[in-house]
Amino acid sequence: MNRDLENGKFKEKLASAASMPKDVVLGAAVVTIIGDQEVCIENYRGIIEYTDILIRVQTKGCQLRLMGKNLQIEYYTNDEMKITGRICSLEYCK
């Protein structure tokens, strides 16, 4: 685990030094929230759970948990997805 942490820190420093986006170098998720109605997630790995009140998405580094009302996945591709509805909370779970 310690080696993974050191490797991650090295990649982060490399990305900063090379002025490269961290999402490209680290494969980190990019989450864009627009008000309380829309969330776009890039660089996700899979959908774990999908109901109208809870959507759980796996990313490389963590799991995202969106809670709300009338949630639905508008679209998804291999790289990104768009979730709409009344979003009450977004959690990052390790």
C-alpha positions in Angstrom: 0.0 0.0 0.0 2.8 2.4 0.9 4.4 1.8 -2.5 1.1 2.6 -4.2 0.9 5.9 -2.2 4.4 6.8 -3.2 3.7 6.0 -6.9 0.6 8.2 -6.8 2.5 11.1 -5.2 5.2 10.7 -7.9 2.6 10.8 -10.7 0.9 13.8 -9.1 4.3 15.7 -8.9 5.1 14.7 -12.5 1.7 16.0 -13.7 2.2 19.3 -12.0 5.8 19.7 -13.3 4.8 18.9 -16.8 1.7 21.1 -16.6 -0.5 18.1 -17.6 -4.0 17.6 -16.3 -4.2 15.2 -13.3 -7.2 13.4 -14.7 -5.1 12.4 -17.7 -2.0 11.3 -15.8 -3.7 9.8 -12.7 -6.9 8.6 -14.3 -8.8 10.6 -11.7 -12.5 11.1 -12.0 -13.7 14.5 -13.1 -17.0 15.5 -11.5 -18.9 18.5 -12.8 -22.0 19.6 -10.8 -24.4 22.1 -12.3 -26.7 23.4 -9.5 -28.7 20.6 -7.8 -30.1 19.2 -11.1 -27.1 17.7 -13.0 -23.9 15.9 -12.5 -21.4 14.8 -15.2 -18.8 12.2 -14.3 -15.8 11.5 -16.5 -13.2 8.6 -16.1 -15.6 6.3 -14.2 -15.2 2.5 -14.2 -18.7 1.2 -13.7 -22.2 1.7 -12.2 -22.6 -0.2 -9.0 -26.1 0.7 -8.0 -28.8 2.6 -9.8 -32.2 3.6 -8.3 -34.2 6.8 -8.4 -32.9 7.9 -5.0 -29.3 6.5 -5.1 -26.7 6.0 -7.8 -23.3 4.5 -6.9 -20.4 4.8 -9.4 -17.0 3.2 -9.1 -14.0 5.4 -10.2 -10.3 4.5 -10.1 -9.7 5.9 -6.7 -13.0 5.8 -4.9 -16.7 5.2 -5.1 -19.1 8.1 -5.7 -22.5 8.0 -4.0 -25.2 10.4 -5.3 -28.4 10.7 -3.3 -31.5 12.6 -4.4 -34.9 12.3 -5.9 -36.0 11.2 -9.4 -32.4 10.4 -10.3 -31.7 9.0 -13.7 -28.8 8.5 -15.9 -29.4 10.6 -19.0 -26.6 8.9 -21.0 -23.4 7.1 -20.5 -20.4 6.2 -22.7 -17.2 4.4 -21.9 -15.7 7.7 -20.6 -18.5 9.8 -19.2 -22.1 9.9 -17.9 -24.7 12.5 -17.1 -27.0 12.1 -14.1 -30.1 14.4 -13.7 -32.7 14.8 -11.0 -32.9 16.5 -7.7 -29.4 15.9 -6.2 -29.3 16.2 -2.4 -25.8 14.9 -1.7 -22.6 13.6 -3.3 -20.1 11.5 -1.3 -16.7 10.3 -2.1 -16.2 6.9 -0.4 -12.8 5.2 -0.1 
